[in-house]
Amino acid sequence: MRLFRFIQCAPLLLATILSACSSDSSTGSDHGIPDLDGLANFVVDSARLASSWTIGSDQVEAGSCTSIEYGITPGFHRVLRFSVSTPNVGDADAVVGDPLAHIDPNHDGNFDDSDGLFEYAPCHNHFHYKHYATYELLPVLEGGALGAPIFARKRGFCLDDSEPFLPGVDPKSWVYRACGTLTQHGDQGVHAGWTDVYVRTLPGQYFVLDDPAQPTPPGDYVIRITVNPPYLPDSTDACPVRDEQNFCRVLRESNYADNVATLHITLP
């Protein structure tokens, strides 16, 4: 669960959620088995989004990962924070696998043969999965139309079984909880009935409201979260799956029509 990466291993409490503060918490733990018979289906938990958003401030330190990886100017910023939960309500797992297998398929230590699904984040010393979700803030214009989107600073993701989501799911049935590093193999994915969660306290899990390049004056806005969004590949991006409109998707699903959640808010 993303909570442990933010508060840096608060002992005992997080030990009940994950076994130790490590990129791989599967060792020595009872957990479920993969379910590969069928297809995943991702949705966005709109209730979690609606109950979690808040306006506050964030102090970004010079030289911090938040400043380096998300390009945020050091100092205090007014921010719109929110949590995102993306449950897999399908009848099978969404399997990403080991980032090292994507970055270095022939295991020669050279990343030139990467399939483009991951990018390495040196500041965090782990891999980020690309194109898993987009966070947009859209102004509501006069007449009700939506203006050009402002994107949240978070870009990379590590897919794991953060919490059970569907009723009756065994809390011990998780399968995927290893992000992986340059030296440790990972196993990313979301088990059927589980959800991948990014809590609002995570670095970059917000919109910067005082960015002079993208001003956000008081008014009505729409937060739009899209999981497994359609995209057009560039020269460095993989295109694992094509949907009915011939757009790329990073994960195959049984239904792409339920991948978006929106929330109308008013910024004071």
C-alpha positions in Angstrom: 0.0 0.0 0.0 1.4 3.4 -0.9 1.0 4.6 2.7 4.2 3.0 3.8 6.3 4.8 1.2 5.1 8.1 2.6 5.6 7.7 6.3 8.8 5.7 6.0 8.2 2.5 7.9 6.2 3.4 11.0 6.8 0.1 12.8 4.0 -2.3 14.0 1.1 -0.5 12.3 2.4 -1.0 8.8 3.8 -4.4 9.7 0.2 -5.6 9.9 -0.3 -4.3 6.4 3.0 -5.2 4.8 5.8 -7.4 6.2 8.6 -4.8 6.5 9.4 -1.7 4.6 10.8 -3.3 1.5 10.0 -3.3 -2.2 9.1 -6.9 -1.8 6.9 -7.8 1.1 5.9 -11.3 -0.1 8.7 -13.2 1.6 7.5 -15.3 4.4 3.9 -14.2 4.1 0.7 -16.1 3.4 -1.0 -14.8 0.3 -3.2 -15.8 -2.6 -2.4 -17.3 -6.0 -2.7 -15.6 -9.4 -6.0 -15.8 -11.2 -5.3 -15.8 -14.9 -8.5 -17.2 -16.3 -10.5 -14.3 -17.7 -9.8 -10.6 -18.0 -9.2 -7.7 -15.6 -11.6 -4.7 -15.5 -10.4 -1.5 -13.9 -12.7 1.2 -12.5 -12.0 4.3 -10.5 -13.4 4.5 -7.0 -15.5 7.7 -7.2 -16.5 7.6 -3.6 -12.9 7.5 -2.4 -12.1 10.4 -4.7 -15.1 12.5 -3.5 -14.3 11.9 0.2 -10.5 12.5 0.0 -9.9 15.8 -1.8 -8.6 18.7 0.3 -6.9 22.0 -0.3 -3.7 22.7 1.7 0.0 23.6 1.4 3.1 21.6 0.7 6.7 22.6 1.4 9.0 21.3 -1.3 12.6 21.1 -0.3 15.4 22.0 -2.7 17.0 18.8 -4.0 14.1 16.6 -2.9 12.6 13.9 -5.1 9.4 15.9 -5.3 11.3 18.8 -6.7 13.6 16.8 -9.0 11.1 14.2 -10.4 8.0 16.3 -10.5 9.6 19.6 -11.5 8.1 21.6 -8.7 9.9 24.8 -7.6 11.2 24.5 -4.0 9.2 26.4 -1.4 5.6 26.5 -0.1 2.8 25.7 -2.6 -1.0 25.7 -2.4 -2.1 22.3 -3.5 -5.2 20.2 -4.2 -4.6 16.8 -2.8 -6.7 13.7 -3.4 -6.6 9.9 -3.1 -7.1 7.6 -6.0 -8.2 3.9 -5.8 -8.4 1.9 -9.0 -10.1 -1.5 -8.2 -9.8 -4.5 -10.5 -13.5 -5.7 -10.6 -12.9 -8.2 -13.4 -12.7 -11.9 -13.2 -8.9 -12.2 -13.5 -5.7 -10.5 -12.5 -4.1 -7.6 -14.3 -0.5 -8.8 -14.5 2.4 -6.5 -15.2 5.2 -8.7 -13.9 8.9 -8.0 -13.2 10.1 -4.5 -14.3 13.5 -5.9 -15.0 12.0 -8.3 -17.5 10.6 -5.3 -19.4 13.6 -3.1 -19.0 16.3 -5.7 -19.8 14.6 -8.7 -21.5 17.9 -10.5 -22.4 19.5 -9.8 -18.9 22.7 -8.3 -20.3 22.6 -5.1 -18.2 21.8 -3.0 -21.2 18.5 -1.2 -21.2 18.5 -0.4 -25.0 16.1 -3.3 -25.6 13.5 -2.0 -23.1 9.9 -2.4 -24.2 9.1 1.1 -23.0 6.6 0.2 -20.3 8.8 1.3 -17.4 11.2 4.2 -16.7 13.7 4.2 -13.9 13.4 6.9 -11.2 17.0 7.4 -9.8 15.8 9.6 -7.0 13.4 6.9 -5.7 15.6 4.0 -6.8 12.7 2.1 -8.4 10.9 1.7 -11.7 7.8 3.7 -12.7 5.1 2.1 -14.8 4.0 4.4 -17.5 0.5 5.3 -18.8 -1.4 3.6 -15.9 -3.5 6.6 -15.0 -4.0 10.3 -15.7 -5.1 12.9 -13.2 -6.7 16.0 -14.8 -8.2 19.2 -13.3 -10.5 20.9 -15.9 -12.0 24.4 -15.4 -15.8 24.7 -15.9 -16.3 27.5 -18.5 -19.3 29.8 -18.8 -22.1 27.7 -20.3 -20.8 24.5 -18.7 -18.1 23.4 -21.2 -14.7 22.2 -19.9 -11.5 24.0 -20.5 -8.0 22.7 -21.1 -6.8 20.3 -18.5 -4.2 20.9 -15.9 -2.3 17.7 -15.1 -1.2 16.5 -11.6 2.5 16.2 -11.1 2.4 12.4 -10.5 3.4 10.4 -13.6 4.8 7.1 -12.5 3.0 4.2 -10.7 3.8 0.9 -9.0 0.9 -1.5 -9.3 0.2 -3.6 -6.3 -2.6 -5.1 -4.2 -3.1 -2.3 -1.7 -6.5 -3.2 -0.2 -9.3 -5.7 -0.7 -12.2 -4.0 -2.6 -15.0 -6.4 -3.4 -17.1 -7.9 -0.7 -15.9 -11.2 0.7 -12.3 -10.8 -0.6 -9.9 -12.5 1.8 -7.3 -9.9 3.2 -4.6 -12.5 2.9 -5.3 -13.2 -0.8 -3.1 -10.5 -2.2 -0.6 -11.6 -4.9 1.3 -8.5 -6.1 3.4 -6.4 -3.7 6.9 -6.1 -5.2 7.7 -2.9 -7.1 11.2 -4.0 -8.0 14.5 -2.1 -8.3 17.7 -2.2 -10.3 18.9 -5.1 -8.1 15.6 -6.7 -6.9 13.1 -8.4 -9.0 9.5 -7.2 -8.8 6.1 -8.5 -9.4 3.6 -5.8 -10.2 -0.1 -6.2 -10.9 -3.6 -6.1 -9.3 -5.3 -9.2 -8.2 -9.0 -9.7 -9.0 -11.1 -8.1 -6.3 -8.3 -5.9 -5.0 -7.5 -2.2 -5.6 -4.3 -0.2 -6.2 -4.4 2.9 -3.9 -2.5 6.2 -4.0 -3.2 8.1 -0.9 -3.4 11.9 -0.9 -0.3 12.3 1.4 2.1 10.9 -1.2 4.6 13.3 -2.8 3.2 14.7 -6.1 -0.3 13.3 -5.5 -1.8 16.7 -6.1 -2.4 19.6 -8.4 -0.2 22.7 -7.8 -2.7 25.5 -7.6 -0.2 28.4 -7.6 1.9 27.4 -10.6 2.3 30.6 -12.7 2.5 28.5 -15.9 -0.9 27.0 -15.2 -2.9 29.3 -13.0 -6.0 28.0 -11.2 -8.2 31.0 -10.1 -11.1 30.4 -7.7 -14.1 28.8 -9.5 -15.7 25.6 -10.5 -13.6 22.6 -11.7 -13.8 19.0 -12.5 -11.3 16.4 -11.3 -11.1 13.7 -13.9 -9.3 10.4 -13.1 -8.7 7.9 -15.9 -7.2 4.4 -15.3 -5.5 2.6 -18.1 -6.1 5.6 -20.4 -5.9 5.5 -24.2 -2.8 7.0 -25.7 -0.8 7.3 -28.9 2.7 5.9 -28.6 5.9 7.8 -29.4 9.3 6.3 -30.4 10.0 5.2 -26.8 6.6 3.9 -25.8 5.3 0.4 -26.0 1.8 -0.4 -27.2 0.9 -3.7 -25.6 -2.8 -3.6 -26.4 -5.0 -1.9 -29.0 -8.6 -1.0 -28.1 -11.6 -0.9 -30.4 -10.7 2.7 -31.5 -7.1 1.5 -32.2 -5.6 3.5 -29.3 -2.9 2.0 -27.2 -3.6 0.6 -23.7 -1.0 -0.8 -21.3 -3.4 -3.4 -19.9 -6.0 -5.6 -21.6 -9.5 -5.3 -20.0 -12.9 -6.7 -20.6 -14.4 -3.2 -20.6 -12.7 0.1 -21.4 -16.0 2.2 -21.0 -15.9 2.4 -17.2 -12.3 3.7 -16.7 -13.1 7.3 -15.8 -14.4 9.0 -12.7 -15.2 12.7 -12.5 -15.9 15.0 -9.5 -17.2 18.6 -9.6 -15.6 20.8 -7.0 -15.3 24.5 -6.2 -12.0 26.1 -5.4 -12.4 29.0 -2.9 
